[in-house]
Amino acid sequence: MKGELMIPESYLTGQVRKSEILILFLVVVSFVVGIYIYPQMPQQMASHWGIEGQVDGYMSKFWGVFLMPIISLVLALLFILLPRIDPLKKNIEQFRKYFDGFIVLIFLFFLYIYGLTIYWNFGHVFNMGGYMIPAMAILFYYCGILIKNSKRNWFIGIKTPWTLSSDVVWDKTHEVGAKLFKASAIICLLGLIWPSYAMWFVLVPILFTVLFVFIYSYIKYKKQAVASKTV
């Protein structure tokens, strides 16, 4: 029928997409790397770095090597499953290429962080924050692209009671949220200039963005409700 949204047959039947094959490949790579380097790792591995880039957490060798691959595997299965069971999956299909790009990017990000962690535990000391900043900026900026193009659904995007209740509120909130995520990416890069404050340039803009879009979506929903009553 004219104007009817056409959903690819491969999506409806649950056929695996190229992006899903790629993220599963990246998960396998992380496990293979883990198995290869396991004998060379110390019994206690550095696993967490504080705001100033200093190690402030350790874990046993097994979990230090395999925690990230295990988390990646679980998330990969979720990313594959959730778009297929979303009651609004037809809406997801409208921006699926952006979501596919996002899941590939986030698993490349995981593999990058995993590589940095392994490199550190081989005895190489460096400014962890300085290496994470560019990758996080890229991830934040692409989140802005994904958010800008997303349509109302239950799993992907800015989900508040008010965005989930109205397409209009969803679209307006995501338009603003996209700009804030892109701005957060640019602010994040300031951490390369002032490395001592690198994590603050990451955390503060993102926390502000989360709080702002939550309040913004509520205000837009209330305004819409008032306008509908006066019509």
Sequence and secondary structure as in RCSB ss.txt:
>XXXX:A:sequence
MKGELMIPESYLTGQVRKSEILILFLVVVSFVVGIYIYPQMPQQMASHWGIEGQVDGYMSKFWGVFLMPIISLVL
ALLFILLPRIDPLKKNIEQFRKYFDGFIVLIFLFFLYIYGLTIYWNFGHVFNMGGYMIPAMAILFYYCGILIKNS
KRNWFIGIKTPWTLSSDVVWDKTHEVGAKLFKASAIICLLGLIWPSYAMWFVLVPILFTVLFVFIYSYIKYKKQA
VASKTV
>XXXX:A:secstr
 TT     HHHHTT   HHHHHHHHHHHHHHHHHHHHGGGS SEEEEEE TTS EEEEEEHHHHHHHHHHHHHHH
HHHHHHHHHH TTHHHHHHTHHHHHHHHHHHHHHHHHHHHHHHHHHTT    HHHHHHHHHHHHHHHHHHHHHH 
 S SSSS   TTTTT HHHHHHHHHHHHHHHHHHHHHHGGGGTSGGGHHHHHHHHHHHHHHHHHHHHHHHHHHHH
HHHHH 
